[in-house]
Amino acid sequence: TTVCVYDRAGYGWSDPGPSPRTAAQAASEIAALASAAGWQGPLLLVGHSFGGLDIRTYAAQHPDAVAGMVLLDSSVPGLTLSGVPAASFTGARHPLATAALDEVPDRDEFSIARYLNSRRKAVFTQMDELGHFTRSGEETAAAGALPAVPLVVVTRDPARGLPDADAEARWQQAQQGLATLVAGGEWWTADGSGHEIHRDRPDLVVAAVRRVLTRVRHGAR
């Protein structure tokens, strides 16, 4: 397989993108990326957190371009990545930027990642996304049904989730519901993992991708 990991506009090494930073905007940028890269054939999409809304929107809009999907503790319309109601973020404002955010990073990859994620453009982008989270959820829902492709939903360990047991239960229930968006969808729990499943349980992420890839190659739906 050929694997591509990209920095969403405003994050990592990517330039900021136009506001509002919503799922529909991100989906249009995925389409532009695929076109510019000249990829042939359908894609297996992997989306974590807010990225889950982005790839769901893209998949619904471009069903023939998608072969399979993996959702990693994905955001859900009406709930934020942490499980707090999206309405709590409707008044989000951009924080004051400080020169300290642009200090030269250390050279190891984790320090560079922390540096990139603390820069003005990333902070402003995240606040833009959170401020328009409700709209993103509405865009994802309005995009329509997902294509009938293999789907694996991987959810954090409830023991590593929210301290509010009821809120965490709602998050887990919503995650289980994501697996029902496609017939034959699978719901996995990432034992021992918090929200950052790709960091806490990269082995499980690899397994989920391989599971979907195997089903795609064997023509399973």
Phi, psi and omega per residue, in radians:
T1 nan 2.743 2.971
T2 -1.816 2.262 -3.080
V3 -1.997 2.347 3.075
C4 -2.216 2.186 2.986
V5 -2.003 2.236 -3.098
Y6 -2.198 2.687 3.053
D7 -1.542 2.073 3.087
R8 -1.015 2.569 -3.105
A9 -0.851 2.257 -3.139
G10 1.689 -0.264 -3.126
Y11 -1.957 2.825 3.055
G12 0.963 -2.246 -3.112
W13 -1.646 0.022 -3.103
S14 -1.430 2.592 3.057
D15 -1.240 2.764 3.058
P16 -1.070 2.635 3.094
G17 -1.912 3.028 -3.116
P18 -1.156 2.559 3.073
S19 -1.623 2.609 0.058
P20 -1.381 2.590 3.139
R21 -1.527 1.474 -3.092
T22 -1.951 3.007 3.140
A23 -1.071 -0.685 -3.141
A24 -1.134 -0.697 3.110
Q25 -1.131 -0.777 3.129
A26 -1.105 -0.681 3.130
A27 -1.108 -0.689 3.118
S28 -1.142 -0.560 3.130
E29 -1.316 -0.554 3.026
I30 -1.098 -0.753 3.122
A31 -1.082 -0.716 3.130
A32 -1.157 -0.684 3.111
L33 -1.098 -0.811 -3.135
A34 -1.067 -0.695 3.140
S35 -1.182 -0.798 -3.106
A36 -1.148 -0.591 -3.132
A37 -1.358 -0.284 3.129
G38 1.216 0.534 -3.137
W39 -1.140 2.397 3.104
Q40 -1.853 2.400 3.092
G41 1.518 2.902 -3.100
P42 -1.238 2.768 -3.065
L43 -1.832 2.609 2.911
L44 -1.732 1.972 -3.027
L45 -1.686 2.402 3.068
V46 -2.176 2.131 -3.109
G47 -2.276 2.253 3.114
H48 -1.902 2.397 3.025
S49 1.011 -2.180 3.136
F50 -1.047 -0.502 3.113
G51 -1.061 -0.393 3.081
G52 -1.111 -0.694 3.081
L53 -1.142 -0.684 -3.107
D54 -1.078 -0.861 -3.074
I55 -1.303 -0.490 3.041
R56 -1.116 -0.761 3.133
T57 -1.114 -0.776 3.123
Y58 -1.079 -0.787 -3.098
A59 -1.101 -0.699 3.132
A60 -1.175 -0.605 -3.117
Q61 -1.416 -0.451 -3.073
H62 -2.295 1.085 -3.032
P63 -1.038 -0.585 -3.115
D64 -1.306 -0.215 -3.110
A65 -1.660 0.038 -3.039
V66 -2.091 2.269 3.132
A67 -1.771 -0.502 -3.108
G68 -3.012 2.937 -3.074
M69 -2.505 2.536 2.975
V70 -2.239 2.178 3.109
L71 -1.921 2.161 -3.095
L72 -1.892 1.829 -3.102
D73 0.720 0.863 -3.021
S74 -1.147 2.525 2.954
S75 -1.067 2.678 -3.111
V76 -2.229 2.390 3.090
P77 -0.868 2.206 -3.120
G78 1.669 -0.283 3.095
L79 -2.223 2.490 3.073
T80 -1.441 3.135 -3.138
L81 -1.039 -0.448 -3.090
S82 -1.658 -0.170 -3.114
G83 1.730 -0.016 3.098
V84 -1.390 2.389 -3.127
P85 -0.902 2.396 -3.080
A86 -1.057 -0.501 -3.122
A87 -1.033 -0.395 -3.138
S88 -1.151 -0.295 -3.045
F89 -1.896 0.128 -3.075
T90 -1.171 -0.364 3.134
G91 -1.780 0.304 -3.103
A92 -1.066 2.454 3.129
R93 -2.233 2.734 3.107
H94 -1.183 2.357 3.092
P95 -1.310 2.827 3.049
L96 -1.225 2.317 3.109
A97 -1.471 2.556 3.116
T98 -2.244 2.666 -3.135
A99 -1.072 -0.457 -3.103
A100 -1.075 -0.418 -3.121
L101 -1.211 -0.301 -3.095
D102 -1.855 0.433 3.082
E103 -1.148 2.632 3.130
V104 -1.155 2.273 -3.083
P105 -1.398 2.869 2.927
D106 -1.196 3.024 -3.007
R107 -1.636 -0.196 3.134
D108 -1.313 2.710 -2.976
E109 -1.098 -0.611 -3.109
F110 -1.241 -0.645 3.090
S111 -1.175 -0.685 3.106
I112 -1.120 -0.725 3.116
A113 -1.089 -0.772 3.114
R114 -1.091 -0.702 3.122
Y115 -1.077 -0.844 -3.119
L116 -1.069 -0.683 -3.101
N117 -1.359 -0.134 3.116
S118 -1.838 -0.030 -3.134
R119 -1.231 2.779 -3.068
R120 -0.901 -0.828 -3.054
K121 -1.081 -0.668 -3.135
A122 -1.249 -0.724 3.123
V123 -1.110 -0.790 3.138
F124 -1.151 -0.667 3.116
T125 -1.106 -0.779 -3.135
Q126 -1.101 -0.731 3.119
M127 -1.157 -0.599 3.084
D128 -1.125 -0.806 3.133
E129 -1.074 -0.797 -3.133
L130 -1.165 -0.665 3.134
G131 -1.139 -0.430 3.136
H132 -1.968 0.395 -3.055
F133 -1.092 -0.747 3.132
T134 -1.028 -0.754 3.111
R135 -1.085 -0.716 3.119
S136 -1.064 -0.747 3.103
G137 -1.070 -0.707 3.112
E138 -1.142 -0.675 3.119
E139 -1.145 -0.717 3.128
T140 -1.099 -0.786 -3.140
A141 -1.135 -0.670 -3.096
A142 -1.298 -0.330 -3.106
A143 -1.156 -0.389 3.077
G144 1.829 -2.949 -3.054
A145 -1.287 2.672 3.058
L146 -1.332 2.674 3.056
P147 -1.162 2.741 -3.106
A148 -1.389 1.347 -3.115
V149 -2.185 2.795 3.085
P150 -1.012 2.410 -3.088
L151 -2.422 2.302 2.988
V152 -2.174 2.213 3.089
V153 -1.862 2.132 -3.141
V154 -1.962 2.186 -3.034
T155 -2.091 2.564 3.130
R156 -1.038 2.780 3.043
D157 -1.175 2.183 -3.136
P158 -0.998 -0.451 3.111
A159 -1.232 -0.276 3.127
R160 -1.912 0.296 -3.090
G161 -1.704 -2.496 -3.079
L162 -1.243 2.539 3.079
P163 -1.162 -0.435 3.085
D164 -1.412 1.913 -3.048
A165 -1.071 -0.669 -3.135
D166 -1.166 -0.732 3.126
A167 -1.140 -0.692 3.125
E168 -1.167 -0.650 3.109
A169 -1.102 -0.663 3.100
R170 -1.148 -0.690 3.109
W171 -1.099 -0.808 -3.131
Q172 -1.096 -0.707 3.125
Q173 -1.125 -0.706 3.121
A174 -1.147 -0.656 3.102
Q175 -1.117 -0.763 3.102
Q176 -1.057 -0.643 3.119
G177 -1.120 -0.532 3.120
L178 -1.063 -0.621 -3.111
A179 -1.179 -0.310 -3.137
T180 -1.559 -0.009 -3.136
L181 -1.184 -0.391 3.129
V182 -2.300 2.362 3.093
A183 -1.011 2.282 -3.130
G184 1.479 0.099 3.110
G185 -1.098 2.529 -3.098
E186 -1.979 2.512 3.119
W187 -2.076 2.067 3.132
W188 -1.992 2.561 3.023
T189 -1.832 2.278 -3.141
A190 -1.560 1.523 -3.120
D191 -0.969 2.302 3.097
G192 1.405 0.045 -3.070
S193 -1.890 2.498 2.949
G194 -1.547 -2.694 -3.080
H195 -1.117 -0.588 -3.089
E196 -1.470 1.224 -3.041
I197 -1.086 -0.635 -3.125
H198 -1.133 -0.364 3.073
R199 -1.661 -0.746 -3.081
D200 -1.336 -0.653 -3.080
R201 -2.383 1.074 3.131
P202 -1.043 -0.485 3.115
D203 -1.080 -0.644 -3.124
L204 -1.294 -0.589 3.076
V205 -1.112 -0.791 3.098
V206 -1.039 -0.751 -3.131
A207 -1.103 -0.700 3.139
A208 -1.146 -0.746 3.125
V209 -1.106 -0.765 3.137
R210 -1.146 -0.617 3.109
R211 -1.085 -0.835 3.137
V212 -1.153 -0.750 -3.124
L213 -1.066 -0.723 3.110
T214 -1.086 -0.765 3.134
R215 -1.131 -0.658 3.111
V216 -1.102 -0.819 -3.055
R217 -1.230 -0.381 3.096
H218 -1.709 0.144 3.063
G219 1.292 0.319 -3.127
A220 -1.341 2.540 3.048
R221 -2.217 nan nan
